[in-house]
Every structure is written in structure tokens, then in C-alpha cells.
């Protein structure tokens, strides 16, 4: 199974966040990315947020 990642640089924000998160499993990546979104970006943990994060996941490692 390829490594998965999500990169905050792909989402414009006032913070100009440069965090990239990667993991070996989609579930592990989802949980950490949700924690980051809630804690740092002050999003609400919701089904919509989780769907958005899942759809933004990519195979491989961030550059």
C-alpha cells in the first residue's frame, strides 16, 4: 500500500500554513489531519470536514 499525504499548502488560508502530513494508512492520516484542522485552523470536526480531507489525500510523499 503506498504512503498517503495531505499538504496544507494546497489550501489557501490566512495562516499560510506549510504543514504536510503523511502516513502509511488512510485512517491514520485522516485522524491526524482532522486534529490539525481543528486545533490549528479552528474547523469543526464534522463529516464534511472528514470528506474534504479524504478527497485531498494523495499517494506518495509531500515534496
Order of alpha helices (4+ residues) and beta strands (2+ residues): beta-beta-alpha-alpha-beta
